[in-house]
Amino acid sequence: MLPQLLLLAALISEPIDWPQFRGPNSDGHAVGTAACPMEWSETKNVLWKTDIAGLGWSSPVVVGNQVFLTTAVREENRLSLRALALDANNGKQLWETTIRTLENAPGIHSKNSHASPTPIVRDGLVYVHFGAQGLACLAAEDGQIRWSCTELSYAPVHGNGGSPILSEGMLVIVCDGGNEQFVAGVDGKSGKVAWKTPRAMRGKQTHSFVTPTVVTIEGQKQVLAPGPDHFAAYELHSGKELWRVVAPGWSVVPQPAVGHGMVFYNHDYDFPELMAVKLGGHGDVTETNVAWRMKRGAPSTPSPVLVGDELYFVSDDGIASCVDARTGQRHWQERLSGNFSASPIYAHGRILFINETGTATWVEAKKTFATIQTNELPGRTFATPAIIDGRIYLRTERSLYKFGNSN
């Protein structure tokens, strides 16, 4: 029995991490078995609170005993793009590294920041992305820069937004700008651009802010990346476009969700529509692979979250929905207060929705709508939280909070 007991102990002690946007599987599911608090405020269930200089809407990333963020700090007429690490136990800053200083920062949307993409942490390295302003790799231990890349130059519209993803050593970044639209693969070890694939279609409005998703289809790793007027799948290591769906739209933001042999994604900002498309195929599969489409209550910014057979999402103006992922049949649709940019997170039978003014609403993850708890924090809140083993890391305009059950 001893080997089995040792194996069980190893599994129990294995660290639980949140290494990228929307968690280890990029699916918006909390990790760990401990229950997180349903209620919090400035004074209730706060384990620590740390003020963060500058402004950034990158989500917190937690690996081991470190929390990683990016931010953009104004220094007279310059803008300092920075990465930083905090101690996850007490919130104290461990290191801060300036990646780049801009004399003339590009204009951004009033709801955006110059540090919106979320870092990725893997094998002791931190990858940070600032859109057209560059990509860098740092040592997680001390923040020393291992390499930087400024080859992916394009004219951003409204600033940067989409986060990179990392799979099999390849960093994949969507670069849909005003002058060029392309998807790129960067070698995670060297920082060299491995491939750069121009978008096959140029939309009437060319910019988007997508975080792509990687899936395995028939043994092949494919990158799923919505963009202007179409959705395209690319081979991970070569960047070759494999198949596409044509649907007019622009300024696409939500990260696609995957399940039941389908991908669920948004294809427009002004007139959002949620689409379910069967995975795979060759060339244009618009006529054969679209399973269902839904406009009412579709999100423009928050990513959907799939839990079993149900897909949960919230529109930017606060219409929350639960639908059958296989058919698109609506189970419920209810209005929540405020406007939304952060993506919902699933945790232990509940969905957490956080609006742009810091109001958080817990809803039962069921086919019937039921609100459990509403909490409020001061300040704007656009970043998606991380939930790890009963601890919630939530970023507002000025601070990062760590919440946990205090009893």
C-alpha positions, 0 to 999 in steps of 0.5 A: 500500500505504501507506493499508492499512499506516496502517489496519493500524497504527491497528487494532494501536494501538487501545486494548483496554478492559474498560469494564463487568461481564464485559468489552466485550460483557458475555460474560465473554471476555478481550480482546486477543491476548497470552497471560495467565499460567496461574500466579500467587501473592503473589510470582509474576507479580505486576506490582503489588498495591494495597490498597483501603480498605473493602469492595466486590465491584464488579469492576475496570474498565479503560479506557486507563491507568486502573482503576476501582473502587467501595468502601464505607468505615466511618468511625465511625458512617458509611459512605462510598460511594466511587469511585476510579481507579488507574494501570493501569501501577503501581497508584497511586491517581489519585483518589478521590471520595465519592459519598454518606455514609450515617448509617444504612446498610441491612443487607446479606447476609454475602456482599454489600457496599455496593459490589457493582455494577460501574462502567461507563466510556464516552466519558470518563465513569464511571457508578457505582451503589450500588443504592437509595443512588444512581447517579452520573456522574463524569469519568474524568480527575479523578473530578469528579461530573457528576451524581447520581441518587437518584430510584430509591428502593426497599427493598433486601433483603440490599443491592445487587448487580446492575450497570447496563448502558449502551446507546445512551446509556441506563443500565438498572438492575433494581430488585427490592426488598422493596416495589417491583420495577421496571426503569428507564432513566436518561439517561446525559447528564443523569441523569434517569429516562427510564422506570420500568416496574413488574414485570408479576408480583410473586413470593412472594419479591420481590427479585433482583440481576440485571445485565441484558443488551441484545440486538438482535432484528429491529432492535430493542434489547431489555433482557433482565432475569430477576426474581421468578417471571418473565423479561421483555424490555423495549424499550430506550428506552421500557421497554415490556415486550415478552415474558416467560417465567414460571418460579417463582424469586427472588433471581436474580443471574446475568447472562443469556448470549446466543447461537444465537438464545437467552438462557441464564439462571437463575431461582431462588436456592434451587433454581436452574435454568438455562433456554434460551429462544428470543429474541423473540415477544410476550406470554407465550412460556413454552409456545413459546420454552423450548428446554431446562431444567437443574437439576443443577449450575445456578448461583445467583450466577455468570453462565454463559459461552458459547464457540462451541457450548458453555456453561460454568457453575459452581454456587455449591457448586462443580459446574462444567459444560460443556453443548451450548448448543443442546440442553442435552446435558451434555459434562462435570460436575466438582466444583471446590473451594470455593464460588463467586460470581465469574463464570467468564472465557474466555481463549485456549481456557481457562476461569478459575473463581475460588472465594470463598477465592481459589483459581483453577482453569484448565480447558480449554474443551473437551468433555472436562474437563481442569484446567491449573493451580490458583492461590491468593491470601489473602482472600475473592474474590467479584469477577469478574476482568478479563483484558486483553491478557495482564493479569489484574486480580483483586480480593480482600477487601483488595487489587487485583492485576495479574498478567502473564507476567514473563518 
